[in-house]
C-alpha cells in the first residue's frame, strides 16, 4: 500500500472517529436523497438495527423503516416523506434550518440541516425531550455543533484538493496531505498552530513569488485575508502552475484550497493549438488561415499587395485508394514539408483539409512573385516520393488570386483563388492559373448543373437515345449504342457538360446503373439479334459489385449476355489495376462483349490491347473528319483496321457522314460504321420502327433469294432429266 492510500485510510478513520464522538445524531443525505454517512447516535435515536442502514439507501426506504419502528406516529410514511423532502429542497442556500419530530416512546428530536453543493444535506439530530429550552448549556452545545459542521463541511468539500484551514489569528487548524505535497512542506509546518507567516516564508524560499521581496509577498497574502472576500489566484512555483482559492469563514478564519493545474493548463494550451492547427501536419488549419487573412485586409485596403495560392494535390485520391490511408497520410506530411520549403518565412501555409492547402504570400511586389512561388511548389511536389518502398508520383494544381486587384476582403480573395484552382485543374493539372473575371459565372453554372443532376433520376429527367451501327458485311444494323440525354430546365444539357461532373461527384454510379438497366430492358424488345452497346465510366469500376450489377440487369431484362456490349475508354486501364482486369475478364466470360471506345486518342493505346483481349475497337471520329483529304489519316485508319483484323477484333469507324468516307473504310476492311450518314441517335420508338422495317426487308430479301434458288434447282433438275430421257425432254421456260 502506498503513502497516498495510507493517508486516505488515516483520514477516513479520523473522520469516522470524529463522527462517532459527536454527542448528536449525524447523517448526510445526497442531492438525490441517498444516505451518504451516519453515526451510531443517529441509529440509536430511531431504533435502527445495526445492519438496517447501508450507504446509498434511499430516504424513502429509511422513512418507511422508521415508521415501522414507531417513529413520527402522527404522520403516515408518505406524508412525512413529502413534507421532509420539501423542507430539504427549500433549503439549498447554505442556511441552517431546524425542525422537530416525535420518535418512538414519545421523545422529541430536534433536527438541523445545512445544504452543501458537494455533499447534499448535513443533518444533526438532538434529543431535547429532557432539556430545558433555550438554556445556556443548549446554546453552547449548538454553537459547538455549528463550528464542527463548518469545519467538517470545509474539509470534506475540498478533500480532493490541497486544503488549509486557518483560525482568525492566522494559526493552522488543519491541512491535508495534497496541500503538504504541493508545497513540499516539512512535518514541522503541518502541526496545528503553525503561523501563516512561517508557511509563507517557506514558500517564498521555494520560489513561489516570481518577483518582489519576502515582505511584499507576505503583505500580498495578508491583504487577501484582510479583504475577507472570496478570491482566486494563479501563481507559479518551480515551473508548476498552482490555483489558490481563498474562502473566508464567519469566525474570522479562512479555508484555502490549492490545486496543481500545470497539466490542465498544458492540455488547454494543446487544445487551443489543435483548434487552429492541423493534427497531421501541425500546419495552421482553415480557421487560423482565415484569421491571418483577415489581419492582412488592412494592408490590402492601403494598396499593399498580397496573394492567395490555393493548392490541390493531383492524383492523391488514387494513391489513397490504392495504397491505403497510412501511405496517404505520409504523402500529405511529405507534401506539407515540401510546400513549407517552397514558401517564405513571412508567408502563411495552411492545410484546409484532405489534399487541399492554402498559402498567403505577403508582402509581394507583383503577380510575378506569386508565379515564381507557384513554379517552385509545382517542381517540388512533382519530385517522386519514396514511401514504404513504393515510388509515388503526384503533382500540384494551383489557383492564384492577387489582392487588392482580385479583392481586398478575405472571402473574396479565397473564393477567387478557389475559382482559379478549378480552372487550373480543368486545363490538365500540375500547373497554375491566375484568377480572371468571368470564372465565377462558370463555377455557378457548374454548381447549378451539379445540383440539378442530383435530382435528375428522381425527377425522371434522364432518357436514352439509340444510334445504330451498320455491319458492312451484313449490310444491316447489328448493334445499337445507347446514348444518355438530360432534359433540364427547358433545355437538353450536353453530355460533355454533365458527365464529367457526374464522374467527379460519384453520381455516375447511380446514373450508370439506370442506363444499364434501361438499355438492356429496351434491347430485349428489339427484333432479331441486334446487340446494345452501353458506355461504362472508370468510376463505375470502383464499385466492387459491378459484375453482379451486370448479371442482375441481364437477368431482369431477360437479355442474353451475348447481346450486351460494354464500351470502356483506355483511361480505365491507365493504372493497370488488377481488380479492373479481373472484372473485365469475368464480364467477358459471361459472354458480354468488351469494346475499347475512342481508340487512338490516348498516348499508349496499343499497349492496352496487350493487357486485355478486346472484342471490338471503336476508332475515334477525329480520324474520320479529314480522312478524304489527308493521307496520314488514311494510313492510320488502314493500320488500325488491319491491327484489329490481325488480333481477331472487329473494328467500328465512328463519325461516318459522307459516301466517300464510307467507301474508304469499306475498302480498308472496317467491320462496322456509325454516323449520321446512316442515322442520328433515335428515340426508342423510332429505333424499334427502324429495326422492324429492316427486319421485314431482310425477310423479304431472304424470301426472294430463296425463290431464286428454288428456280435454279428446278432448272438444273429438268435439264438432268432431259438428258437422261430418249427422246430428250424439252426444258420448260420459266
QUIVEN-V425065 format. One record per residue. N is the residue number from 1. SS is DSSP state (hx for helix, st for strand, lp for the rest). OMEGA is omega in degrees with one decimal (none if undefined). Layout:
BEGIN
n->N ss->SS omega->OMEGA
n->N ss->SS omega->OMEGA
END
This chain:
BEGIN
n->1 ss->lp omega->-177.2
n->2 ss->lp omega->-176.2
n->3 ss->hx omega->-179.8
n->4 ss->hx omega->-179.9
n->5 ss->hx omega->178.2
n->6 ss->hx omega->-179.5
n->7 ss->hx omega->178.9
n->8 ss->hx omega->179.1
n->9 ss->hx omega->-180.0
n->10 ss->hx omega->178.7
n->11 ss->hx omega->179.9
n->12 ss->hx omega->179.4
n->13 ss->hx omega->178.8
n->14 ss->hx omega->179.7
n->15 ss->hx omega->178.8
n->16 ss->hx omega->-180.0
n->17 ss->hx omega->179.9
n->18 ss->hx omega->-179.5
n->19 ss->hx omega->-177.1
n->20 ss->hx omega->-178.8
n->21 ss->hx omega->173.4
n->22 ss->lp omega->-175.3
n->23 ss->lp omega->-179.2
n->24 ss->lp omega->169.4
n->25 ss->st omega->-174.3
n->26 ss->st omega->173.6
n->27 ss->st omega->178.2
n->28 ss->st omega->176.0
n->29 ss->st omega->179.2
n->30 ss->lp omega->176.6
n->31 ss->lp omega->178.1
n->32 ss->lp omega->-179.0
n->33 ss->lp omega->173.2
n->34 ss->st omega->-177.8
n->35 ss->st omega->-178.3
n->36 ss->st omega->178.7
n->37 ss->st omega->178.7
n->38 ss->st omega->175.7
n->39 ss->lp omega->-175.3
n->40 ss->hx omega->178.8
n->41 ss->hx omega->179.1
n->42 ss->hx omega->179.1
n->43 ss->hx omega->-177.6
n->44 ss->hx omega->-178.3
n->45 ss->hx omega->-175.0
n->46 ss->hx omega->176.8
n->47 ss->lp omega->179.5
n->48 ss->lp omega->175.3
n->49 ss->lp omega->-176.0
n->50 ss->lp omega->-176.5
n->51 ss->lp omega->-175.6
n->52 ss->lp omega->-176.9
n->53 ss->lp omega->175.4
n->54 ss->lp omega->-179.0
n->55 ss->lp omega->-179.4
n->56 ss->lp omega->179.8
n->57 ss->lp omega->-176.9
n->58 ss->st omega->177.8
n->59 ss->hx omega->-179.5
n->60 ss->hx omega->178.6
n->61 ss->hx omega->179.2
n->62 ss->hx omega->178.6
n->63 ss->hx omega->179.0
n->64 ss->hx omega->179.6
n->65 ss->hx omega->-179.9
n->66 ss->hx omega->-179.8
n->67 ss->hx omega->178.6
n->68 ss->hx omega->180.0
n->69 ss->lp omega->176.1
n->70 ss->lp omega->179.5
n->71 ss->lp omega->-174.8
n->72 ss->lp omega->-175.6
n->73 ss->lp omega->-177.3
n->74 ss->lp omega->-179.1
n->75 ss->lp omega->171.7
n->76 ss->lp omega->178.7
n->77 ss->hx omega->-178.3
n->78 ss->hx omega->179.6
n->79 ss->hx omega->179.0
n->80 ss->hx omega->-179.2
n->81 ss->hx omega->-178.1
n->82 ss->hx omega->-179.2
n->83 ss->hx omega->-175.5
n->84 ss->hx omega->178.4
n->85 ss->hx omega->176.8
n->86 ss->hx omega->177.4
n->87 ss->hx omega->-179.4
n->88 ss->hx omega->-177.6
n->89 ss->hx omega->179.6
n->90 ss->hx omega->-177.5
n->91 ss->lp omega->176.7
n->92 ss->lp omega->179.7
n->93 ss->lp omega->178.1
n->94 ss->lp omega->179.1
n->95 ss->lp omega->179.0
n->96 ss->st omega->-175.0
n->97 ss->st omega->-177.9
n->98 ss->st omega->172.5
n->99 ss->st omega->-179.5
n->100 ss->st omega->175.9
n->101 ss->st omega->-179.7
n->102 ss->st omega->178.9
n->103 ss->lp omega->-175.9
n->104 ss->hx omega->-178.6
n->105 ss->hx omega->178.3
n->106 ss->hx omega->-179.9
n->107 ss->lp omega->-179.3
n->108 ss->st omega->179.0
n->109 ss->st omega->174.2
n->110 ss->st omega->178.9
n->111 ss->st omega->175.0
n->112 ss->st omega->-178.5
n->113 ss->st omega->177.9
n->114 ss->st omega->-178.5
n->115 ss->st omega->174.6
n->116 ss->st omega->-177.3
n->117 ss->lp omega->-177.0
n->118 ss->lp omega->-175.2
n->119 ss->lp omega->-170.5
n->120 ss->st omega->-179.4
n->121 ss->st omega->173.5
n->122 ss->st omega->-172.1
n->123 ss->st omega->172.6
n->124 ss->st omega->-178.1
n->125 ss->st omega->-179.1
n->126 ss->st omega->177.3
n->127 ss->st omega->-178.1
n->128 ss->lp omega->-177.1
n->129 ss->lp omega->-174.5
n->130 ss->lp omega->-177.7
n->131 ss->lp omega->174.5
n->132 ss->lp omega->-176.9
n->133 ss->lp omega->173.9
n->134 ss->lp omega->172.8
n->135 ss->lp omega->-179.1
n->136 ss->hx omega->-179.9
n->137 ss->hx omega->-179.7
n->138 ss->hx omega->-179.3
n->139 ss->hx omega->179.3
n->140 ss->hx omega->-179.0
n->141 ss->hx omega->178.6
n->142 ss->hx omega->178.7
n->143 ss->hx omega->178.7
n->144 ss->hx omega->178.7
n->145 ss->hx omega->178.9
n->146 ss->hx omega->178.8
n->147 ss->hx omega->179.2
n->148 ss->hx omega->178.8
n->149 ss->hx omega->179.8
n->150 ss->hx omega->-178.3
n->151 ss->hx omega->179.7
n->152 ss->hx omega->-179.1
n->153 ss->hx omega->-179.2
n->154 ss->hx omega->-178.3
n->155 ss->hx omega->-176.5
n->156 ss->hx omega->-178.5
n->157 ss->hx omega->-172.1
n->158 ss->lp omega->-174.3
n->159 ss->lp omega->-179.0
n->160 ss->lp omega->179.5
n->161 ss->lp omega->171.4
n->162 ss->st omega->-175.0
n->163 ss->st omega->178.4
n->164 ss->st omega->178.8
n->165 ss->st omega->179.6
n->166 ss->st omega->175.9
n->167 ss->lp omega->-174.8
n->168 ss->lp omega->-180.0
n->169 ss->lp omega->176.8
n->170 ss->lp omega->178.3
n->171 ss->st omega->-178.0
n->172 ss->st omega->174.7
n->173 ss->st omega->179.9
n->174 ss->st omega->170.1
n->175 ss->st omega->-178.3
n->176 ss->lp omega->-174.8
n->177 ss->hx omega->177.2
n->178 ss->hx omega->177.9
n->179 ss->hx omega->179.8
n->180 ss->hx omega->-178.1
n->181 ss->hx omega->-178.4
n->182 ss->hx omega->-174.2
n->183 ss->lp omega->179.0
n->184 ss->lp omega->-178.4
n->185 ss->lp omega->176.2
n->186 ss->lp omega->-176.0
n->187 ss->hx omega->-175.5
n->188 ss->hx omega->-179.5
n->189 ss->hx omega->179.4
n->190 ss->hx omega->-176.6
n->191 ss->lp omega->174.6
n->192 ss->lp omega->-179.3
n->193 ss->lp omega->178.3
n->194 ss->lp omega->-177.7
n->195 ss->st omega->-179.8
n->196 ss->hx omega->-178.4
n->197 ss->hx omega->179.2
n->198 ss->hx omega->179.5
n->199 ss->hx omega->-179.3
n->200 ss->hx omega->177.9
n->201 ss->hx omega->178.1
n->202 ss->hx omega->179.6
n->203 ss->hx omega->177.8
n->204 ss->hx omega->179.1
n->205 ss->hx omega->179.2
n->206 ss->hx omega->179.0
n->207 ss->lp omega->-178.5
n->208 ss->lp omega->-177.1
n->209 ss->lp omega->-179.0
n->210 ss->lp omega->-179.5
n->211 ss->lp omega->178.8
n->212 ss->lp omega->-178.0
n->213 ss->lp omega->177.8
n->214 ss->hx omega->-178.6
n->215 ss->hx omega->178.8
n->216 ss->hx omega->179.3
n->217 ss->hx omega->179.6
n->218 ss->hx omega->179.1
n->219 ss->hx omega->178.8
n->220 ss->hx omega->179.1
n->221 ss->hx omega->179.6
n->222 ss->hx omega->179.1
n->223 ss->hx omega->177.1
n->224 ss->hx omega->-178.5
n->225 ss->hx omega->-176.0
n->226 ss->hx omega->-178.7
n->227 ss->hx omega->178.7
n->228 ss->lp omega->177.3
n->229 ss->lp omega->174.4
n->230 ss->lp omega->179.6
n->231 ss->st omega->178.4
n->232 ss->st omega->-176.3
n->233 ss->st omega->174.2
n->234 ss->st omega->177.5
n->235 ss->st omega->-177.2
n->236 ss->st omega->177.8
n->237 ss->st omega->177.6
n->238 ss->lp omega->177.7
n->239 ss->lp omega->174.4
n->240 ss->st omega->179.6
n->241 ss->st omega->-177.4
n->242 ss->st omega->174.0
n->243 ss->st omega->179.5
n->244 ss->st omega->176.8
n->245 ss->st omega->-177.1
n->246 ss->st omega->-178.4
n->247 ss->st omega->178.2
n->248 ss->st omega->178.1
n->249 ss->lp omega->-174.3
n->250 ss->lp omega->-175.5
n->251 ss->lp omega->179.6
n->252 ss->lp omega->176.1
n->253 ss->lp omega->179.6
n->254 ss->st omega->173.6
n->255 ss->st omega->174.7
n->256 ss->st omega->176.6
n->257 ss->st omega->-173.0
n->258 ss->st omega->-177.4
n->259 ss->st omega->175.8
n->260 ss->st omega->-175.6
n->261 ss->lp omega->-178.7
n->262 ss->hx omega->-178.0
n->263 ss->hx omega->178.2
n->264 ss->hx omega->178.6
n->265 ss->hx omega->178.7
n->266 ss->hx omega->178.4
n->267 ss->hx omega->178.2
n->268 ss->hx omega->178.4
n->269 ss->hx omega->178.6
n->270 ss->hx omega->178.8
n->271 ss->hx omega->177.8
n->272 ss->hx omega->178.9
n->273 ss->hx omega->-178.2
n->274 ss->hx omega->179.2
n->275 ss->hx omega->-176.2
n->276 ss->lp omega->-179.7
n->277 ss->st omega->179.6
n->278 ss->lp omega->-174.9
n->279 ss->lp omega->-176.0
n->280 ss->lp omega->-173.8
n->281 ss->lp omega->-175.5
n->282 ss->lp omega->173.4
n->283 ss->lp omega->172.0
n->284 ss->st omega->178.1
n->285 ss->lp omega->-175.6
n->286 ss->hx omega->-178.2
n->287 ss->hx omega->-178.6
n->288 ss->hx omega->-179.4
n->289 ss->hx omega->-179.5
n->290 ss->hx omega->175.8
n->291 ss->hx omega->178.1
n->292 ss->hx omega->176.5
n->293 ss->hx omega->-179.2
n->294 ss->hx omega->179.1
n->295 ss->hx omega->-179.6
n->296 ss->hx omega->-176.1
n->297 ss->hx omega->-178.6
n->298 ss->hx omega->178.3
n->299 ss->hx omega->178.4
n->300 ss->hx omega->178.5
n->301 ss->hx omega->178.5
n->302 ss->lp omega->178.6
n->303 ss->lp omega->177.7
n->304 ss->lp omega->-175.7
n->305 ss->lp omega->174.3
n->306 ss->st omega->-179.1
n->307 ss->st omega->174.0
n->308 ss->st omega->177.6
n->309 ss->st omega->173.5
n->310 ss->st omega->-171.2
n->311 ss->st omega->177.9
n->312 ss->st omega->-179.6
n->313 ss->st omega->179.2
n->314 ss->st omega->175.1
n->315 ss->lp omega->179.6
n->316 ss->hx omega->-177.7
n->317 ss->hx omega->178.6
n->318 ss->hx omega->177.4
n->319 ss->hx omega->-178.2
n->320 ss->hx omega->-176.9
n->321 ss->hx omega->-174.3
n->322 ss->hx omega->-175.3
n->323 ss->hx omega->175.6
n->324 ss->lp omega->-175.0
n->325 ss->hx omega->179.5
n->326 ss->hx omega->176.4
n->327 ss->hx omega->178.3
n->328 ss->hx omega->177.9
n->329 ss->hx omega->179.7
n->330 ss->hx omega->176.1
n->331 ss->hx omega->179.1
n->332 ss->hx omega->-178.7
n->333 ss->hx omega->178.9
n->334 ss->hx omega->179.0
n->335 ss->hx omega->-179.9
n->336 ss->hx omega->177.5
n->337 ss->hx omega->179.5
n->338 ss->hx omega->177.6
n->339 ss->hx omega->178.9
n->340 ss->hx omega->178.9
n->341 ss->hx omega->-179.1
n->342 ss->hx omega->-179.3
n->343 ss->lp omega->-178.3
n->344 ss->lp omega->-177.1
n->345 ss->lp omega->-177.6
n->346 ss->lp omega->-178.4
n->347 ss->lp omega->177.9
n->348 ss->st omega->179.2
n->349 ss->st omega->-178.4
n->350 ss->st omega->170.9
n->351 ss->st omega->-175.8
n->352 ss->st omega->-178.0
n->353 ss->st omega->179.7
n->354 ss->lp omega->179.3
n->355 ss->lp omega->-179.0
n->356 ss->st omega->178.4
n->357 ss->st omega->175.8
n->358 ss->st omega->-179.5
n->359 ss->st omega->173.3
n->360 ss->st omega->-176.6
n->361 ss->st omega->-178.7
n->362 ss->lp omega->-10.4
n->363 ss->lp omega->176.2
n->364 ss->lp omega->178.8
n->365 ss->lp omega->-177.9
n->366 ss->lp omega->-177.5
n->367 ss->hx omega->-178.3
n->368 ss->hx omega->176.6
n->369 ss->hx omega->178.0
n->370 ss->hx omega->179.6
n->371 ss->hx omega->179.2
n->372 ss->hx omega->178.5
n->373 ss->hx omega->178.4
n->374 ss->hx omega->177.0
n->375 ss->hx omega->179.8
n->376 ss->hx omega->-179.4
n->377 ss->hx omega->-177.8
n->378 ss->hx omega->178.7
n->379 ss->hx omega->-177.7
n->380 ss->hx omega->-177.2
n->381 ss->hx omega->-176.3
n->382 ss->hx omega->177.8
n->383 ss->lp omega->-177.0
n->384 ss->lp omega->173.8
n->385 ss->st omega->176.0
n->386 ss->st omega->-176.1
n->387 ss->st omega->178.7
n->388 ss->lp omega->-179.7
n->389 ss->lp omega->-179.8
n->390 ss->st omega->173.9
n->391 ss->st omega->-174.1
n->392 ss->st omega->178.8
n->393 ss->lp omega->175.3
n->394 ss->lp omega->177.7
n->395 ss->st omega->179.1
n->396 ss->st omega->172.0
n->397 ss->st omega->-171.4
n->398 ss->st omega->171.7
n->399 ss->st omega->-174.1
n->400 ss->st omega->170.8
n->401 ss->st omega->-176.0
n->402 ss->st omega->177.4
n->403 ss->st omega->8.5
n->404 ss->lp omega->-176.0
n->405 ss->lp omega->-178.6
n->406 ss->lp omega->178.4
n->407 ss->lp omega->177.4
n->408 ss->lp omega->177.7
n->409 ss->lp omega->-176.6
n->410 ss->hx omega->-175.5
n->411 ss->hx omega->179.8
n->412 ss->hx omega->-179.7
n->413 ss->hx omega->-179.1
n->414 ss->hx omega->179.6
n->415 ss->hx omega->-178.7
n->416 ss->hx omega->176.2
n->417 ss->hx omega->178.2
n->418 ss->hx omega->177.1
n->419 ss->hx omega->179.1
n->420 ss->hx omega->176.9
n->421 ss->hx omega->179.0
n->422 ss->hx omega->178.3
n->423 ss->hx omega->179.8
n->424 ss->hx omega->-179.9
n->425 ss->hx omega->-179.1
n->426 ss->hx omega->-178.7
n->427 ss->lp omega->172.8
n->428 ss->lp omega->176.6
n->429 ss->lp omega->-178.6
n->430 ss->lp omega->174.4
n->431 ss->lp omega->177.9
n->432 ss->st omega->-179.6
n->433 ss->st omega->175.1
n->434 ss->st omega->177.2
n->435 ss->lp omega->176.5
n->436 ss->lp omega->177.7
n->437 ss->lp omega->-178.2
n->438 ss->lp omega->179.7
n->439 ss->hx omega->-177.2
n->440 ss->hx omega->-179.4
n->441 ss->hx omega->179.1
n->442 ss->hx omega->180.0
n->443 ss->hx omega->178.8
n->444 ss->hx omega->177.2
n->445 ss->hx omega->178.6
n->446 ss->hx omega->-179.5
n->447 ss->hx omega->177.2
n->448 ss->hx omega->178.5
n->449 ss->hx omega->-179.5
n->450 ss->hx omega->-179.2
n->451 ss->hx omega->179.2
n->452 ss->hx omega->-178.1
n->453 ss->hx omega->179.9
n->454 ss->hx omega->-178.8
n->455 ss->lp omega->-172.8
n->456 ss->lp omega->-180.0
n->457 ss->lp omega->-178.9
n->458 ss->lp omega->-178.5
n->459 ss->lp omega->179.6
n->460 ss->lp omega->179.8
n->461 ss->lp omega->-179.0
n->462 ss->st omega->176.3
n->463 ss->st omega->178.8
n->464 ss->st omega->167.4
n->465 ss->st omega->-170.6
n->466 ss->st omega->177.9
n->467 ss->st omega->-177.0
n->468 ss->st omega->170.4
n->469 ss->st omega->-175.5
n->470 ss->st omega->173.2
n->471 ss->st omega->-174.1
n->472 ss->lp omega->179.1
n->473 ss->lp omega->-178.4
n->474 ss->lp omega->-177.6
n->475 ss->lp omega->177.5
n->476 ss->st omega->177.8
n->477 ss->st omega->179.1
n->478 ss->st omega->179.7
n->479 ss->st omega->179.3
n->480 ss->st omega->179.0
n->481 ss->st omega->176.5
n->482 ss->st omega->-178.7
n->483 ss->st omega->-174.6
n->484 ss->st omega->174.8
n->485 ss->st omega->-179.8
n->486 ss->st omega->177.3
n->487 ss->st omega->-172.9
n->488 ss->st omega->176.6
n->489 ss->lp omega->173.7
n->490 ss->lp omega->173.5
n->491 ss->st omega->175.5
n->492 ss->st omega->-177.2
n->493 ss->st omega->-178.9
n->494 ss->lp omega->175.2
n->495 ss->hx omega->178.6
n->496 ss->hx omega->178.3
n->497 ss->hx omega->-169.1
n->498 ss->hx omega->-179.5
n->499 ss->hx omega->177.2
n->500 ss->hx omega->178.7
n->501 ss->hx omega->177.8
n->502 ss->hx omega->179.0
n->503 ss->hx omega->-179.6
n->504 ss->hx omega->-176.3
n->505 ss->hx omega->-177.8
n->506 ss->lp omega->179.6
n->507 ss->lp omega->-178.6
n->508 ss->hx omega->-179.4
n->509 ss->hx omega->-179.8
n->510 ss->hx omega->178.4
n->511 ss->hx omega->179.8
n->512 ss->hx omega->177.0
n->513 ss->hx omega->178.7
n->514 ss->hx omega->-180.0
n->515 ss->hx omega->-178.4
n->516 ss->hx omega->-178.0
n->517 ss->hx omega->179.5
n->518 ss->hx omega->-177.0
n->519 ss->hx omega->-179.6
n->520 ss->hx omega->177.3
n->521 ss->hx omega->179.0
n->522 ss->hx omega->-177.1
n->523 ss->hx omega->-179.2
n->524 ss->lp omega->-178.4
n->525 ss->lp omega->-178.5
n->526 ss->lp omega->176.1
n->527 ss->lp omega->176.5
n->528 ss->lp omega->-175.7
n->529 ss->lp omega->-178.4
n->530 ss->lp omega->179.4
n->531 ss->st omega->173.7
n->532 ss->st omega->179.7
n->533 ss->st omega->-179.0
n->534 ss->st omega->177.8
n->535 ss->st omega->176.2
n->536 ss->lp omega->175.7
n->537 ss->lp omega->174.5
n->538 ss->hx omega->-179.9
n->539 ss->hx omega->-178.5
n->540 ss->hx omega->-179.4
n->541 ss->hx omega->175.3
n->542 ss->hx omega->175.0
n->543 ss->lp omega->-176.5
n->544 ss->lp omega->-178.3
n->545 ss->lp omega->-176.2
n->546 ss->hx omega->-179.2
n->547 ss->hx omega->178.5
n->548 ss->hx omega->178.8
n->549 ss->hx omega->179.3
n->550 ss->hx omega->177.8
n->551 ss->hx omega->-178.3
n->552 ss->hx omega->-179.5
n->553 ss->hx omega->179.0
n->554 ss->hx omega->-179.5
n->555 ss->hx omega->-178.9
n->556 ss->hx omega->-178.8
n->557 ss->hx omega->-175.4
n->558 ss->lp omega->-179.5
n->559 ss->lp omega->176.9
n->560 ss->lp omega->-179.1
n->561 ss->hx omega->-178.4
n->562 ss->hx omega->-179.8
n->563 ss->hx omega->177.5
n->564 ss->st omega->179.0
n->565 ss->st omega->-179.7
n->566 ss->st omega->-178.3
n->567 ss->st omega->177.0
n->568 ss->st omega->175.9
n->569 ss->lp omega->-176.2
n->570 ss->hx omega->178.0
n->571 ss->hx omega->178.4
n->572 ss->hx omega->-176.3
n->573 ss->hx omega->-175.1
n->574 ss->lp omega->-177.7
n->575 ss->lp omega->-177.8
n->576 ss->lp omega->-177.1
n->577 ss->lp omega->-179.4
n->578 ss->hx omega->179.8
n->579 ss->hx omega->179.1
n->580 ss->hx omega->-179.6
n->581 ss->hx omega->178.3
n->582 ss->hx omega->179.3
n->583 ss->hx omega->179.3
n->584 ss->hx omega->178.7
n->585 ss->hx omega->178.5
n->586 ss->hx omega->179.2
n->587 ss->hx omega->-178.4
n->588 ss->hx omega->179.2
n->589 ss->hx omega->175.9
n->590 ss->hx omega->-176.1
n->591 ss->lp omega->178.0
n->592 ss->lp omega->177.9
n->593 ss->st omega->-178.8
n->594 ss->st omega->-178.7
n->595 ss->st omega->170.8
n->596 ss->st omega->-177.4
n->597 ss->st omega->175.7
n->598 ss->st omega->-178.0
n->599 ss->st omega->176.3
n->600 ss->lp omega->-178.8
n->601 ss->lp omega->179.6
n->602 ss->lp omega->-175.8
n->603 ss->lp omega->-176.8
n->604 ss->lp omega->-175.9
n->605 ss->hx omega->-176.2
n->606 ss->hx omega->-178.0
n->607 ss->hx omega->-178.4
n->608 ss->hx omega->178.6
n->609 ss->hx omega->177.5
n->610 ss->hx omega->-175.0
n->611 ss->hx omega->-178.5
n->612 ss->lp omega->-178.9
n->613 ss->lp omega->-179.1
n->614 ss->lp omega->175.4
n->615 ss->lp omega->-174.7
n->616 ss->st omega->171.6
n->617 ss->st omega->175.9
n->618 ss->st omega->-176.2
n->619 ss->st omega->-172.7
n->620 ss->lp omega->-176.2
n->621 ss->hx omega->-178.8
n->622 ss->hx omega->178.9
n->623 ss->hx omega->-175.7
n->624 ss->lp omega->-171.6
n->625 ss->lp omega->-178.0
n->626 ss->lp omega->-177.2
n->627 ss->lp omega->-174.9
n->628 ss->lp omega->-174.6
n->629 ss->lp omega->-173.2
n->630 ss->lp omega->-179.1
n->631 ss->hx omega->-179.8
n->632 ss->hx omega->176.4
n->633 ss->hx omega->177.7
n->634 ss->hx omega->-179.7
n->635 ss->hx omega->179.2
n->636 ss->hx omega->180.0
n->637 ss->hx omega->-179.6
n->638 ss->hx omega->-179.0
n->639 ss->hx omega->-178.7
n->640 ss->hx omega->179.1
n->641 ss->hx omega->177.9
n->642 ss->hx omega->178.0
n->643 ss->hx omega->179.3
n->644 ss->hx omega->179.8
n->645 ss->hx omega->-178.2
n->646 ss->hx omega->179.7
n->647 ss->lp omega->179.1
n->648 ss->lp omega->-178.8
n->649 ss->lp omega->174.5
n->650 ss->st omega->-177.6
n->651 ss->st omega->178.0
n->652 ss->st omega->175.6
n->653 ss->st omega->-179.2
n->654 ss->st omega->172.1
n->655 ss->lp omega->178.9
n->656 ss->lp omega->-174.9
n->657 ss->lp omega->-178.6
n->658 ss->lp omega->177.7
n->659 ss->hx omega->-179.3
n->660 ss->hx omega->176.6
n->661 ss->hx omega->179.6
n->662 ss->hx omega->-178.9
n->663 ss->hx omega->-178.8
n->664 ss->hx omega->-176.9
n->665 ss->hx omega->176.1
n->666 ss->hx omega->-179.8
n->667 ss->hx omega->-178.5
n->668 ss->lp omega->172.4
n->669 ss->lp omega->177.7
n->670 ss->lp omega->-178.5
n->671 ss->lp omega->-176.7
n->672 ss->st omega->173.4
n->673 ss->st omega->-179.2
n->674 ss->st omega->180.0
n->675 ss->lp omega->-175.4
n->676 ss->lp omega->176.2
n->677 ss->lp omega->-178.2
n->678 ss->lp omega->-178.0
n->679 ss->lp omega->169.3
n->680 ss->lp omega->172.8
n->681 ss->lp omega->-174.0
n->682 ss->st omega->170.8
n->683 ss->lp omega->-176.2
n->684 ss->hx omega->-177.1
n->685 ss->hx omega->179.8
n->686 ss->hx omega->178.5
n->687 ss->hx omega->180.0
n->688 ss->hx omega->178.2
n->689 ss->hx omega->179.6
n->690 ss->hx omega->-178.3
n->691 ss->hx omega->179.6
n->692 ss->hx omega->179.4
n->693 ss->hx omega->179.7
n->694 ss->hx omega->179.7
n->695 ss->hx omega->179.3
n->696 ss->hx omega->178.6
n->697 ss->hx omega->179.3
n->698 ss->hx omega->178.8
n->699 ss->hx omega->179.3
n->700 ss->hx omega->178.4
n->701 ss->hx omega->-179.8
n->702 ss->hx omega->-179.9
n->703 ss->hx omega->178.1
n->704 ss->hx omega->178.8
n->705 ss->hx omega->178.7
n->706 ss->hx omega->179.3
n->707 ss->hx omega->178.9
n->708 ss->hx omega->179.7
n->709 ss->hx omega->179.6
n->710 ss->hx omega->-179.2
n->711 ss->hx omega->178.3
n->712 ss->hx omega->179.0
n->713 ss->hx omega->-178.5
n->714 ss->hx omega->179.4
n->715 ss->hx omega->-178.8
n->716 ss->hx omega->-178.3
n->717 ss->hx omega->-179.4
n->718 ss->hx omega->-179.1
n->719 ss->hx omega->-179.7
n->720 ss->hx omega->-179.2
n->721 ss->hx omega->-177.8
n->722 ss->hx omega->-179.9
n->723 ss->hx omega->-176.7
n->724 ss->hx omega->-174.6
n->725 ss->lp omega->175.0
n->726 ss->lp omega->-5.3
n->727 ss->lp omega->-178.0
n->728 ss->lp omega->176.1
n->729 ss->lp omega->179.3
n->730 ss->lp omega->-177.1
n->731 ss->lp omega->177.4
n->732 ss->lp omega->175.4
n->733 ss->lp omega->-179.0
n->734 ss->lp omega->none
END
